[in-house]
Every structure is written in C-alpha cells, then in structure tokens.
Amino acid sequence: MNILLVITDNTGLQYHRQISPHVVLDSITGGNAINVTSTGNFDMYPDDKLKEQQIVIFLRAISMTRKSAEVVKRCHKNGCKVILDIDDYWNLPSDHGMFRYRPPFFEINTIEAIEAVDMVTTTTKFFGKIIKPFNRNVRVLANCIDMEQNQWKSDKEQSESVRFGWVGGVWHKEDIALMEDSFNYLYSDNSVQNYNICLGGWNDNPEYRSIELMMAANGRARDKYLRISGTDYNNYGMIYDYIDVALVPLRNNLFNNCKSPLKMLEAAAKGCAVIASEVQPYNVFPTNTYYAVPTWDNKKGWYKAIKHLNKEKRMREDYANNLKEYVAKEYDAKEWALTRYQVYLDLLK
C-alpha cells in the first residue's frame, strides 16, 4: 500500500496526525505492508510519481483558493483515493486568537475539501457527527501517544513541592483566563504551601506573556510560579517531567467541543494527575480519572482543586494511575494503528 502524506508544516499537529501514527503503523505491519512518502508541495508533485500512490492524505485543507475539487480530480485521474484528516472545527469563535488571521474563504475552503474527498478522518465521534452532513464517509482515528518514543519514556524530575502545570500552544489565552481568579485566590491563601504553578511551553511572544501575567497574578506569585521553556514536537513530552498535576482548562463552546482529549493522553503518558474543565472532550472520561471543574465554578473551582490535590497525595496518585490505565486501554497507539490500517484497506476495496 503506497501512501502519500501532504505535509505542509512542521508542528505538533503534523506530528500527531501525520508523522507519529504512520511510524506506528509501519512498525506494527512489519515494515513492508505500507510505503509512506511525503511532499510539502502537492502542486509540484509530478503525475508520474502520483500514479504510483494509492492514497493521498491531506491535513485540514487541500486548497486555500477554492480549488479542492480540482486537486481531488487530479488524484482520481491518477488512480488515487483521497483522505482529508481534520482535527479542528472550521468555524473559529470570534474571540479565538487566530480569528483575525484566517485566510480568505477559510470556512468554505474547508467545507469544499470535506465534500470533495473519498473519506474524512477525524479524532472523535463528536466531531465526526459535525462533519457527516458534508461527507458521509467519516472514520474516527483517535489521537494517541507512541510510548516507544524517548520523550514519553523520560523520568520525572524530583521536587519537594507539588507542581501544577499547564502545557500548550500559543492560542490558549482565553482558556487560561478561566483560571485567573483561582490563581489570585491561591496566591492569597497562606495556608497552601509547597506547591508551584508552571507554564509549560513558554516562548517570548505577546500571547505567552499575557498567559504568564494571568498564571503569575501579575508577579504576585513570586517564587510559586515557574516557567518551563518550549521545545520541538520530538521533545515536548519532557516538559511534563517538571509537572505533577496537569491543568487542562477549556471554554465550553462548539469549537473546543470538537477538539480531541490529547492533553489527557499526554498527562497519562507522563504519570500526571489532571484537573480539567468538565466539558467535551474531557467529560467522556470516567469520573475517577481526573478532577473535574464544572463550568459554573471556574471562579474558585481551580483554586479549590489545586488546594485539595496539593494536600492529598494519595488522591493525586489515584487519579494519575486511573487515568494511565484508562488511556492505555482506550487510546493504545498500536491498536489504533491496526484500526487505521483497516480503514485504509476499506477505502481501497
């Protein structure tokens, strides 16, 4: 089976949705059942090479100039099936950091791509239902963590304090804002000792500076706040070596509801307990796998959760162990790679 991945960037998105799952797929199929190649510029990819492929896989978009149908037609002419993999809802809320930077016709380009392809793959059943009116051939291929990679096998750095940390990309300022009041309550409570609040993934830009102001309460946190620098997608898992409890805030809107529970999987892989917003996609996890903060309790909910878990070591351990066990069962990278292989075989029938 010859597969062509159209990889147009070099971020965690490409790592989790294109690179890592196909490395696992190649491994479990013995290294000779599939042949995966890639291109960064499909328009320049020659037809004589395209004829050798059986499946072409695009990520999130095919054409940003309303030519998705033409691109798919070219693939079909050369004997290829086409998959669009999409992990984010195309209608960004107006307060999302990327909203004003959207390319022209962003939404319609995405919908036209979904409609044109032979199959759409996505991360969750919830998002699959959103996609299905535009293309009935939707298959769920969950995000997973490849535990064979070194970044997920590194050891925890020891600390006398309990480290509560958020790890994430640049466009999450509005989600972090859910915890801002709680951080102020926390830093004002002298009865809470031996803890740190960590920002994982720091880069010196306006977005992270705004996030840091909230997490450090405009400097009031003093030595309670720690900054952990960002790194590339092959090493970012090691950030969790400096965190004991992962903070996973998420606003409750349709855009966020369509996301995958990747933060839960990362935390599980590194043995962290989790405090998370009680919203889709996290509220499908069993109640004993994470400490849930209800949407109506953001003002003090994160403060109460941090204070409670800071004091209760056994509870932290139980949450971490239960989450690890659940993720190992439901999000095993090798099992999902077998599902992926069957999805590809079904497409080629």
Buried (B, 14 or more C-beta within 10 A) or exposed (E): BBBBBBBBEEEBBBBBBBBBBBBBBBBBBEEEEBBBEBBEEBEEBEEEEBEEBBBBBBBBBBBBEEBBBEBBEBBBEBEBBBBBBBBBBBBBEEEBBEEEEEEEBBEEBBBBBBBBBBBBBBBBEBBBEBBBEBBEBBBBBBBBBBBEBEBBEBEBEEBEBBBBBBBBBBBBBBBBBBBBBBBBBBBEEEEBEEBBBBBBBBEEEEBBEBBBBBBBBEEEBEEBBBEBEBBEBBEBBBBBBBBBBBBBBBBBBEBBBBBBBBBBBBBBBBBBBBBBBBBBBBBEBEEEBBBBBEBEBBBBBBBBBBBEBBBEEEEBEBBBBBBBBBBBEBBBBBBBBBBBBEBBEEBEE
